[in-house]
Amino acid sequence: MPARPSQLRLAAALAALENEGVVACPTEAVWGLSCDPDSERAVSRLLALKDRPVAKGLILVAASESQLAFLLADLPAAQLATLRASWPGPNTWLVPHRGRVQPWIHGRFPSVAVRVSAHPVVRALCQAFGGPLVSTSANPAGAQPPRAGFQVRRYFGAELDGMLPGEVGGASGPSQIRDLASGAVIRA
């Protein structure tokens, strides 16, 4: 598994996030883009970089289940057990948002996609930020998700506000997305 980033690089990425920036970092399978989910400006920039419509919604990634407690508190015990059995790791779940996340995060859906990452770079960034971050693959719509930092730079160049070094984890593709209520696989 890749190593945790240095404190200096982590501080630079955190400063970018706090200034409503967009930061790239490696995840379990591909490089991702992250930003503050409560900043409409940051999310708008991220969506523009990707050429992604807001209606599709975005994933929230966290360092721990406790960072998502505001969304998980009302879930039945069986559903919480399902989440806990799959985290941390490359498993994203759709959970009801109940108006607890910004509309630019949930898009047109009554649910929001959430994941507790096992990747040390993503976890360190979420820990430093103090909560969940937006996480979406670091590629323009229709382009191949990058597995190396040079591909991210090729896609976005100097348009990013920060980039944490590292290697992607061992997962072969972006995280699986499943609906927590039904168990249905939305993205394999």
Z-matrix of the N, CA and C atoms (Angstrom, degrees):
N
C 1 1.455
C 2 1.527 1 108.97
N 3 1.333 2 116.69 1 138.96
C 4 1.462 3 120.71 2 -179.77
C 5 1.529 4 112.38 3 -59.51
N 6 1.313 5 115.29 4 159.67
C 7 1.469 6 122.13 5 -176.79
C 8 1.525 7 112.29 6 -85.04
N 9 1.310 8 114.71 7 158.52
C 10 1.458 9 123.29 8 174.67
C 11 1.537 10 108.19 9 -68.06
N 12 1.345 11 118.60 10 145.16
C 13 1.471 12 120.45 11 -179.74
C 14 1.533 13 111.72 12 -71.63
N 15 1.317 14 115.19 13 159.85
C 16 1.466 15 120.15 14 177.11
C 17 1.531 16 109.66 15 -65.89
N 18 1.333 17 116.28 16 157.72
C 19 1.463 18 120.94 17 178.91
C 20 1.523 19 111.28 18 -62.34
N 21 1.321 20 117.20 19 -35.32
C 22 1.459 21 121.02 20 179.87
C 23 1.528 22 110.77 21 -64.56
N 24 1.309 23 116.94 22 -47.96
C 25 1.476 24 120.24 23 -179.92
C 26 1.522 25 111.16 24 -67.71
N 27 1.322 26 116.07 25 -37.47
C 28 1.459 27 120.44 26 178.22
C 29 1.537 28 110.42 27 -64.56
N 30 1.323 29 117.03 28 -41.63
C 31 1.466 30 121.05 29 178.35
C 32 1.532 31 111.05 30 -63.18
N 33 1.328 32 117.58 31 -38.79
C 34 1.464 33 121.05 32 178.94
C 35 1.532 34 110.62 33 -66.45
N 36 1.328 35 116.84 34 -42.21
C 37 1.464 36 120.52 35 178.69
C 38 1.521 37 110.53 36 -65.53
N 39 1.335 38 116.59 37 -41.54
C 40 1.462 39 120.57 38 178.56
C 41 1.532 40 110.87 39 -62.44
N 42 1.316 41 117.02 40 -42.00
C 43 1.470 42 120.48 41 177.71
C 44 1.524 43 110.49 42 -60.58
N 45 1.319 44 117.17 43 -40.66
C 46 1.468 45 120.49 44 178.03
C 47 1.529 46 110.65 45 -62.93
N 48 1.330 47 117.14 46 -43.95
C 49 1.464 48 120.67 47 178.90
C 50 1.528 49 111.17 48 -62.54
N 51 1.319 50 116.22 49 -42.20
C 52 1.468 51 120.55 50 -179.08
C 53 1.523 52 112.17 51 -68.34
N 54 1.330 53 117.10 52 -19.68
C 55 1.463 54 122.18 53 176.20
C 56 1.521 55 111.86 54 -98.93
N 57 1.324 56 115.64 55 25.50
C 58 1.466 57 123.65 56 178.04
C 59 1.523 58 113.23 57 62.01
N 60 1.332 59 115.30 58 35.41
C 61 1.448 60 120.91 59 179.67
C 62 1.518 61 113.37 60 -93.90
N 63 1.319 62 114.08 61 175.22
C 64 1.466 63 123.51 62 177.66
C 65 1.518 64 107.59 63 -116.86
N 66 1.331 65 115.68 64 129.40
C 67 1.462 66 122.88 65 -175.36
C 68 1.525 67 109.43 66 -122.12
N 69 1.317 68 117.28 67 140.37
C 70 1.463 69 122.36 68 174.94
C 71 1.522 70 109.46 69 -101.62
N 72 1.329 71 115.85 70 143.85
C 73 1.464 72 120.44 71 175.78
C 74 1.527 73 109.36 72 -156.25
N 75 1.324 74 116.13 73 156.70
C 76 1.462 75 119.49 74 178.00
C 77 1.524 76 110.34 75 -74.13
N 78 1.330 77 116.15 76 149.79
C 79 1.464 78 122.36 77 175.83
C 80 1.529 79 108.51 78 -126.17
N 81 1.309 80 116.52 79 -165.84
C 82 1.468 81 120.28 80 -177.65
C 83 1.525 82 113.30 81 -59.09
N 84 1.335 83 118.00 82 -34.24
C 85 1.469 84 120.18 83 -174.61
C 86 1.516 85 114.85 84 -127.00
N 87 1.325 86 117.03 85 -36.23
C 88 1.465 87 121.49 86 -176.46
C 89 1.525 88 108.61 87 -139.32
N 90 1.324 89 115.94 88 169.89
C 91 1.457 90 119.80 89 172.79
C 92 1.519 91 108.29 90 -76.19
N 93 1.337 92 115.30 91 145.52
C 94 1.447 93 120.13 92 -179.06
C 95 1.510 94 112.05 93 -126.52
N 96 1.320 95 115.05 94 163.71
C 97 1.454 96 123.00 95 172.54
C 98 1.521 97 107.53 96 -108.81
N 99 1.326 98 115.89 97 137.74
C 100 1.461 99 121.14 98 179.73
C 101 1.520 100 110.27 99 -131.59
N 102 1.336 101 114.25 100 153.74
C 103 1.456 102 121.54 101 174.00
C 104 1.519 103 108.43 102 -160.49
N 105 1.319 104 115.76 103 174.08
C 106 1.457 105 122.92 104 178.30
C 107 1.527 106 109.21 105 -69.79
N 108 1.338 107 118.93 106 118.21
C 109 1.461 108 120.39 107 -177.68
C 110 1.533 109 113.81 108 -67.68
N 111 1.324 110 117.90 109 -17.82
C 112 1.460 111 120.36 110 179.66
C 113 1.525 112 113.16 111 -91.11
N 114 1.331 113 116.96 112 -3.59
C 115 1.456 114 120.98 113 179.77
C 116 1.528 115 109.89 114 -99.10
N 117 1.329 116 115.49 115 107.27
C 118 1.466 117 119.59 116 178.77
C 119 1.533 118 110.58 117 -60.89
N 120 1.319 119 116.56 118 -36.61
C 121 1.464 120 120.62 119 179.65
C 122 1.532 121 111.01 120 -63.22
N 123 1.335 122 116.78 121 -46.52
C 124 1.464 123 120.82 122 -179.50
C 125 1.524 124 111.11 123 -64.16
N 126 1.326 125 116.45 124 -45.26
C 127 1.468 126 120.06 125 -179.43
C 128 1.526 127 110.40 126 -65.16
N 129 1.316 128 117.31 127 -39.30
C 130 1.473 129 120.60 128 177.86
C 131 1.525 130 110.88 129 -61.56
N 132 1.328 131 116.39 130 -41.37
C 133 1.474 132 120.05 131 177.41
C 134 1.530 133 110.81 132 -62.85
N 135 1.325 134 115.99 133 -45.56
C 136 1.461 135 120.70 134 179.88
C 137 1.528 136 110.40 135 -60.02
N 138 1.324 137 116.24 136 -46.67
C 139 1.470 138 119.69 137 179.68
C 140 1.527 139 111.47 138 -62.93
N 141 1.326 140 117.25 139 -37.98
C 142 1.468 141 120.82 140 177.94
C 143 1.527 142 110.59 141 -65.72
N 144 1.333 143 117.22 142 -41.84
C 145 1.464 144 120.51 143 177.93
C 146 1.529 145 111.08 144 -58.57
N 147 1.311 146 115.88 145 -41.77
C 148 1.461 147 121.13 146 -177.87
C 149 1.524 148 113.64 147 -84.49
N 150 1.335 149 117.09 148 -14.11
C 151 1.456 150 122.36 149 -172.28
C 152 1.534 151 108.93 150 57.77
N 153 1.346 152 114.36 151 48.74
C 154 1.459 153 122.20 152 -177.21
C 155 1.529 154 109.07 153 -113.50
N 156 1.329 155 118.13 154 133.09
C 157 1.459 156 119.70 155 178.32
C 158 1.534 157 111.59 156 -72.98
N 159 1.320 158 116.37 157 143.84
C 160 1.460 159 121.59 158 -179.65
C 161 1.527 160 111.22 159 -62.95
N 162 1.318 161 117.75 160 -29.11
C 163 1.467 162 121.42 161 -176.77
C 164 1.527 163 113.20 162 -62.03
N 165 1.334 164 117.91 163 -23.18
C 166 1.473 165 120.96 164 -178.26
C 167 1.527 166 113.03 165 -73.13
N 168 1.329 167 117.60 166 -18.90
C 169 1.457 168 120.65 167 -178.79
C 170 1.525 169 111.63 168 77.64
N 171 1.326 170 114.91 169 168.84
C 172 1.459 171 122.09 170 -177.41
C 173 1.519 172 110.30 171 -135.95
N 174 1.312 173 116.63 172 164.02
C 175 1.458 174 123.15 173 178.31
C 176 1.525 175 109.15 174 -92.21
N 177 1.323 176 115.80 175 141.81
C 178 1.456 177 122.15 176 168.42
C 179 1.516 178 107.62 177 -102.76
N 180 1.331 179 116.51 178 128.26
C 181 1.463 180 121.52 179 178.60
C 182 1.529 181 107.58 180 -113.44
N 183 1.337 182 115.57 181 144.76
C 184 1.458 183 120.63 182 -176.86
C 185 1.520 184 110.33 183 -135.84
N 186 1.325 185 114.14 184 162.46
C 187 1.466 186 120.93 185 177.17
C 188 1.520 187 111.46 186 -84.20
N 189 1.334 188 115.90 187 -23.45
C 190 1.462 189 120.81 188 -177.06
C 191 1.523 190 109.39 189 -154.66
N 192 1.306 191 115.49 190 162.07
C 193 1.458 192 120.65 191 176.72
C 194 1.530 193 110.81 192 -60.26
N 195 1.322 194 117.06 193 -34.95
C 196 1.463 195 120.31 194 -178.10
C 197 1.535 196 111.77 195 -61.08
N 198 1.328 197 118.24 196 -28.54
C 199 1.468 198 120.44 197 177.86
C 200 1.528 199 111.84 198 -70.13
N 201 1.324 200 116.63 199 -16.05
C 202 1.464 201 121.09 200 178.73
C 203 1.529 202 111.94 201 -109.06
N 204 1.323 203 117.26 202 9.02
C 205 1.468 204 121.78 203 -175.08
C 206 1.527 205 112.36 204 -55.90
N 207 1.324 206 117.61 205 -33.93
C 208 1.465 207 120.24 206 179.88
C 209 1.525 208 112.56 207 -62.39
N 210 1.326 209 117.48 208 -22.11
C 211 1.467 210 122.00 209 177.53
C 212 1.529 211 112.69 210 -98.24
N 213 1.319 212 117.25 211 -25.66
C 214 1.460 213 121.39 212 -171.80
C 215 1.524 214 113.93 213 -97.69
N 216 1.319 215 117.80 214 -11.66
C 217 1.469 216 122.32 215 -171.86
C 218 1.526 217 113.50 216 -56.99
N 219 1.314 218 118.84 217 -33.93
C 220 1.469 219 121.71 218 -175.68
C 221 1.522 220 113.63 219 -93.63
N 222 1.313 221 118.25 220 3.03
C 223 1.462 222 119.79 221 -176.69
C 224 1.528 223 111.26 222 -74.90
N 225 1.329 224 116.56 223 147.08
C 226 1.462 225 119.94 224 174.76
C 227 1.536 226 110.89 225 -62.47
N 228 1.316 227 116.61 226 153.67
C 229 1.469 228 122.44 227 -177.39
C 230 1.525 229 111.96 228 -56.34
N 231 1.318 230 117.76 229 -38.70
C 232 1.471 231 120.57 230 -179.06
C 233 1.526 232 111.18 231 -64.67
N 234 1.328 233 116.79 232 -38.62
C 235 1.462 234 119.84 233 178.71
C 236 1.529 235 110.73 234 -70.05
N 237 1.330 236 116.94 235 -39.21
C 238 1.465 237 119.54 236 176.02
C 239 1.522 238 110.78 237 -61.63
N 240 1.310 239 116.99 238 -39.45
C 241 1.472 240 121.16 239 178.60
C 242 1.527 241 110.29 240 -63.07
N 243 1.321 242 117.05 241 -38.78
C 244 1.469 243 121.02 242 178.09
C 245 1.527 244 110.53 243 -62.57
N 246 1.337 245 116.02 244 -45.76
C 247 1.467 246 119.69 245 178.30
C 248 1.522 247 110.92 246 -60.56
N 249 1.318 248 116.14 247 -49.16
C 250 1.462 249 121.14 248 -176.65
C 251 1.521 250 112.37 249 -61.81
N 252 1.318 251 116.63 250 -32.21
C 253 1.466 252 119.96 251 179.19
C 254 1.524 253 112.27 252 -71.07
N 255 1.338 254 117.04 253 -20.71
C 256 1.469 255 120.28 254 -176.11
C 257 1.522 256 113.54 255 -104.58
N 258 1.325 257 117.86 256 -8.46
C 259 1.466 258 122.27 257 -176.24
C 260 1.508 259 111.35 258 -115.25
N 261 1.327 260 118.26 259 154.05
C 262 1.468 261 125.49 260 -8.22
C 263 1.525 262 110.68 261 -72.91
N 264 1.313 263 114.75 262 152.65
C 265 1.458 264 120.21 263 179.49
C 266 1.511 265 111.87 264 160.48
N 267 1.338 266 116.28 265 -177.53
C 268 1.466 267 121.17 266 -175.32
C 269 1.527 268 112.63 267 -82.87
N 270 1.330 269 116.64 268 49.37
C 271 1.463 270 122.12 269 -179.10
C 272 1.522 271 109.00 270 -121.28
N 273 1.322 272 115.28 271 116.19
C 274 1.456 273 122.21 272 -179.55
C 275 1.515 274 108.37 273 -106.46
N 276 1.323 275 115.32 274 135.23
C 277 1.468 276 121.66 275 -177.01
C 278 1.524 277 110.34 276 -122.21
N 279 1.327 278 115.70 277 142.29
C 280 1.456 279 121.57 278 172.73
C 281 1.525 280 107.70 279 -90.15
N 282 1.332 281 115.87 280 120.41
C 283 1.466 282 121.86 281 178.80
C 284 1.526 283 108.36 282 -124.11
N 285 1.326 284 118.12 283 152.13
C 286 1.468 285 119.32 284 177.50
C 287 1.526 286 110.91 285 -61.65
N 288 1.319 287 116.98 286 136.14
C 289 1.472 288 118.86 287 -178.97
C 290 1.525 289 112.53 288 -92.39
N 291 1.323 290 118.50 289 -22.46
C 292 1.465 291 123.67 290 177.37
C 293 1.544 292 112.58 291 49.22
N 294 1.323 293 115.78 292 35.34
C 295 1.462 294 120.68 293 178.33
C 296 1.515 295 114.56 294 72.96
N 297 1.328 296 117.23 295 15.00
C 298 1.470 297 121.23 296 -176.43
C 299 1.525 298 113.59 297 -92.75
N 300 1.321 299 117.07 298 -1.73
C 301 1.465 300 120.62 299 174.14
C 302 1.527 301 108.13 300 -126.95
N 303 1.298 302 114.60 301 159.63
C 304 1.466 303 120.85 302 -178.00
C 305 1.532 304 110.05 303 -66.55
N 306 1.341 305 117.10 304 149.01
C 307 1.464 306 119.89 305 179.13
C 308 1.524 307 113.07 306 -61.23
N 309 1.334 308 117.55 307 -27.84
C 310 1.468 309 118.87 308 178.68
C 311 1.531 310 111.46 309 -73.57
N 312 1.322 311 118.14 310 -7.23
C 313 1.464 312 121.46 311 174.33
C 314 1.527 313 110.73 312 -94.87
N 315 1.322 314 118.11 313 -48.48
C 316 1.467 315 119.80 314 -176.68
C 317 1.518 316 114.04 315 -83.46
N 318 1.337 317 117.47 316 -12.14
C 319 1.463 318 119.41 317 178.93
C 320 1.514 319 110.93 318 62.15
N 321 1.304 320 116.18 319 -134.80
C 322 1.469 321 120.67 320 -176.26
C 323 1.532 322 112.78 321 -90.95
N 324 1.325 323 117.80 322 10.92
C 325 1.458 324 121.35 323 -170.92
C 326 1.531 325 114.00 324 -105.43
N 327 1.341 326 116.72 325 152.43
C 328 1.470 327 120.83 326 174.81
C 329 1.529 328 112.26 327 -81.85
N 330 1.322 329 115.60 328 -0.07
C 331 1.468 330 121.08 329 179.55
C 332 1.525 331 109.49 330 -124.43
N 333 1.330 332 114.78 331 166.61
C 334 1.456 333 121.37 332 177.08
C 335 1.524 334 107.61 333 -132.09
N 336 1.320 335 116.48 334 144.32
C 337 1.458 336 122.06 335 179.92
C 338 1.528 337 109.29 336 -85.85
N 339 1.349 338 116.40 337 129.08
C 340 1.468 339 121.51 338 -178.18
C 341 1.525 340 110.46 339 -133.95
N 342 1.345 341 114.74 340 149.69
C 343 1.470 342 120.87 341 179.12
C 344 1.518 343 109.15 342 -150.82
N 345 1.330 344 116.24 343 142.57
C 346 1.457 345 121.95 344 168.75
C 347 1.520 346 105.59 345 -103.66
N 348 1.299 347 116.33 346 114.61
C 349 1.464 348 121.93 347 -173.96
C 350 1.527 349 112.40 348 -78.12
N 351 1.313 350 114.68 349 149.74
C 352 1.465 351 121.61 350 172.52
C 353 1.528 352 110.89 351 -100.24
N 354 1.328 353 117.44 352 -5.35
C 355 1.461 354 120.77 353 -175.93
C 356 1.534 355 110.05 354 -79.12
N 357 1.332 356 118.74 355 128.07
C 358 1.463 357 120.45 356 -174.94
C 359 1.533 358 114.53 357 -63.71
N 360 1.312 359 118.83 358 -29.29
C 361 1.469 360 120.73 359 179.72
C 362 1.528 361 109.82 360 -72.12
N 363 1.319 362 117.00 361 -47.45
C 364 1.465 363 120.84 362 178.86
C 365 1.529 364 110.02 363 -63.11
N 366 1.321 365 116.66 364 -44.33
C 367 1.467 366 120.66 365 -179.92
C 368 1.538 367 110.74 366 -60.86
N 369 1.324 368 116.08 367 -43.86
C 370 1.471 369 119.71 368 179.72
C 371 1.522 370 110.65 369 -62.67
N 372 1.324 371 117.40 370 -40.50
C 373 1.458 372 120.74 371 -179.68
C 374 1.536 373 110.72 372 -66.06
N 375 1.322 374 117.38 373 -44.20
C 376 1.470 375 120.70 374 178.43
C 377 1.531 376 110.89 375 -65.53
N 378 1.325 377 117.30 376 -38.72
C 379 1.471 378 120.35 377 177.64
C 380 1.528 379 110.43 378 -63.62
N 381 1.322 380 116.66 379 -44.81
C 382 1.467 381 120.51 380 -179.85
C 383 1.527 382 110.83 381 -64.51
N 384 1.327 383 116.49 382 -38.29
C 385 1.463 384 121.80 383 -179.83
C 386 1.530 385 110.89 384 -71.67
N 387 1.320 386 116.54 385 -29.89
C 388 1.461 387 121.06 386 179.51
C 389 1.508 388 114.84 387 89.29
N 390 1.318 389 116.67 388 16.99
C 391 1.459 390 120.00 389 179.58
C 392 1.511 391 111.19 390 177.84
N 393 1.332 392 116.04 391 -177.09
C 394 1.464 393 119.35 392 -179.35
C 395 1.526 394 111.66 393 -68.69
N 396 1.310 395 114.36 394 154.88
C 397 1.461 396 123.04 395 177.39
C 398 1.523 397 109.38 396 -124.08
N 399 1.310 398 116.22 397 158.86
C 400 1.458 399 120.61 398 168.54
C 401 1.521 400 107.25 399 -64.36
N 402 1.322 401 116.14 400 141.52
C 403 1.464 402 120.92 401 173.65
C 404 1.517 403 108.52 402 -139.64
N 405 1.311 404 115.16 403 121.18
C 406 1.459 405 121.23 404 177.40
C 407 1.524 406 107.10 405 -146.39
N 408 1.306 407 116.90 406 150.72
C 409 1.464 408 119.61 407 -177.35
C 410 1.520 409 110.74 408 -58.38
N 411 1.328 410 115.39 409 144.92
C 412 1.469 411 122.60 410 -173.55
C 413 1.521 412 111.26 411 -88.27
N 414 1.321 413 115.31 412 62.63
C 415 1.454 414 120.88 413 178.47
C 416 1.520 415 109.63 414 -146.08
N 417 1.333 416 116.68 415 148.78
C 418 1.455 417 118.67 416 171.80
C 419 1.532 418 109.82 417 -65.29
N 420 1.321 419 117.11 418 153.91
C 421 1.462 420 121.51 419 179.33
C 422 1.528 421 110.12 420 -51.12
N 423 1.317 422 115.81 421 132.17
C 424 1.458 423 121.77 422 177.82
C 425 1.513 424 115.11 423 86.85
N 426 1.331 425 118.14 424 -12.43
C 427 1.474 426 121.54 425 179.60
C 428 1.528 427 109.50 426 -92.03
N 429 1.303 428 115.47 427 158.50
C 430 1.461 429 122.08 428 179.99
C 431 1.535 430 110.58 429 -65.99
N 432 1.353 431 118.25 430 131.26
C 433 1.471 432 119.90 431 175.39
C 434 1.533 433 110.44 432 -61.42
N 435 1.317 434 118.35 433 133.69
C 436 1.467 435 121.03 434 -175.41
C 437 1.529 436 113.37 435 -78.11
N 438 1.331 437 114.80 436 142.85
C 439 1.459 438 121.46 437 175.38
C 440 1.527 439 111.50 438 -110.58
N 441 1.334 440 116.29 439 2.44
C 442 1.474 441 121.10 440 179.40
C 443 1.528 442 109.34 441 -141.81
N 444 1.331 443 114.71 442 149.24
C 445 1.454 444 120.77 443 -178.53
C 446 1.513 445 114.19 444 -59.14
N 447 1.334 446 117.78 445 -36.65
C 448 1.466 447 119.30 446 -179.16
C 449 1.521 448 111.26 447 -62.36
N 450 1.349 449 117.30 448 -30.69
C 451 1.462 450 120.30 449 178.22
C 452 1.529 451 110.70 450 -68.19
N 453 1.329 452 116.85 451 -37.64
C 454 1.462 453 121.36 452 177.32
C 455 1.528 454 109.05 453 -62.49
N 456 1.331 455 116.69 454 -46.20
C 457 1.472 456 120.49 455 178.90
C 458 1.525 457 110.98 456 -62.83
N 459 1.316 458 117.05 457 -36.20
C 460 1.461 459 120.76 458 178.19
C 461 1.538 460 110.06 459 -64.59
N 462 1.319 461 117.11 460 -41.29
C 463 1.467 462 120.65 461 179.35
C 464 1.524 463 112.48 462 -68.91
N 465 1.333 464 117.50 463 -44.75
C 466 1.457 465 120.25 464 -167.42
C 467 1.521 466 115.86 465 -118.86
N 468 1.327 467 118.14 466 -13.82
C 469 1.466 468 120.75 467 178.20
C 470 1.507 469 113.07 468 50.10
N 471 1.311 470 116.82 469 -130.29
C 472 1.460 471 122.77 470 -176.54
C 473 1.528 472 112.84 471 -84.89
N 474 1.325 473 117.95 472 6.30
C 475 1.466 474 120.22 473 -179.67
C 476 1.522 475 112.76 474 -72.77
N 477 1.327 476 117.56 475 -17.66
C 478 1.461 477 121.22 476 178.35
C 479 1.521 478 110.11 477 -82.62
N 480 1.320 479 116.12 478 151.98
C 481 1.462 480 121.42 479 179.96
C 482 1.520 481 112.53 480 -94.78
N 483 1.309 482 116.66 481 -9.32
C 484 1.449 483 120.91 482 179.39
C 485 1.513 484 110.70 483 -174.06
N 486 1.333 485 114.61 484 159.04
C 487 1.460 486 120.01 485 179.15
C 488 1.523 487 107.91 486 -152.45
N 489 1.320 488 115.88 487 119.61
C 490 1.457 489 120.32 488 177.04
C 491 1.518 490 109.46 489 -87.27
N 492 1.315 491 118.62 490 133.88
C 493 1.454 492 119.95 491 179.54
C 494 1.524 493 110.89 492 -74.23
N 495 1.309 494 115.03 493 161.37
C 496 1.454 495 120.09 494 176.19
C 497 1.509 496 111.92 495 149.56
N 498 1.303 497 113.53 496 -179.45
C 499 1.463 498 121.83 497 179.80
C 500 1.517 499 108.90 498 -116.54
N 501 1.334 500 115.96 499 149.39
C 502 1.458 501 119.03 500 174.62
C 503 1.526 502 108.78 501 -70.14
N 504 1.322 503 115.43 502 158.09
C 505 1.460 504 121.24 503 177.81
C 506 1.517 505 111.00 504 -76.32
N 507 1.289 506 116.53 505 -166.96
C 508 1.457 507 121.89 506 -173.26
C 509 1.507 508 116.43 507 -88.31
N 510 1.327 509 119.62 508 -1.35
C 511 1.465 510 120.84 509 179.90
C 512 1.530 511 109.56 510 -66.07
N 513 1.326 512 115.98 511 145.40
C 514 1.463 513 120.18 512 -174.41
C 515 1.526 514 114.01 513 -84.98
N 516 1.322 515 118.29 514 -16.75
C 517 1.451 516 120.69 515 -179.81
C 518 1.508 517 110.17 516 -155.74
N 519 1.347 518 117.09 517 173.12
C 520 1.463 519 120.18 518 178.78
C 521 1.533 520 111.12 519 -53.27
N 522 1.323 521 116.02 520 158.28
C 523 1.453 522 120.95 521 -175.11
C 524 1.525 523 112.12 522 -57.08
N 525 1.321 524 113.93 523 144.07
C 526 1.455 525 120.22 524 173.46
C 527 1.524 526 107.75 525 -68.38
N 528 1.330 527 116.86 526 140.43
C 529 1.457 528 121.14 527 176.14
C 530 1.525 529 108.06 528 -115.58
N 531 1.349 530 114.82 529 126.18
C 532 1.462 531 120.40 530 179.68
C 533 1.521 532 109.75 531 -129.83
N 534 1.319 533 115.61 532 150.17
C 535 1.450 534 121.86 533 174.86
C 536 1.519 535 108.38 534 -82.54
N 537 1.319 536 117.34 535 123.34
C 538 1.467 537 120.98 536 -175.84
C 539 1.523 538 111.50 537 -65.94
N 540 1.314 539 118.53 538 -37.84
C 541 1.466 540 121.26 539 -177.28
C 542 1.520 541 112.81 540 -67.92
N 543 1.333 542 116.90 541 -43.33
C 544 1.466 543 120.78 542 -175.15
C 545 1.526 544 113.71 543 -101.96
N 546 1.330 545 116.63 544 -21.53
C 547 1.469 546 120.03 545 -174.75
C 548 1.517 547 112.95 546 82.45
N 549 1.331 548 117.44 547 -2.78
C 550 1.469 549 121.26 548 -177.51
C 551 1.522 550 110.86 549 -64.08
N 552 1.326 551 115.85 550 139.38
C 553 1.460 552 121.92 551 176.61
C 554 1.538 553 107.77 552 -83.10
N 555 1.333 554 115.13 553 120.86
C 556 1.469 555 121.14 554 179.79
C 557 1.520 556 110.20 555 -92.13
N 558 1.341 557 116.47 556 -38.65
C 559 1.462 558 122.76 557 175.75
C 560 1.520 559 107.04 558 -138.06
N 561 1.311 560 115.55 559 122.34
C 562 1.471 561 120.60 560 -178.71
C 563 1.513 562 111.22 561 -82.64
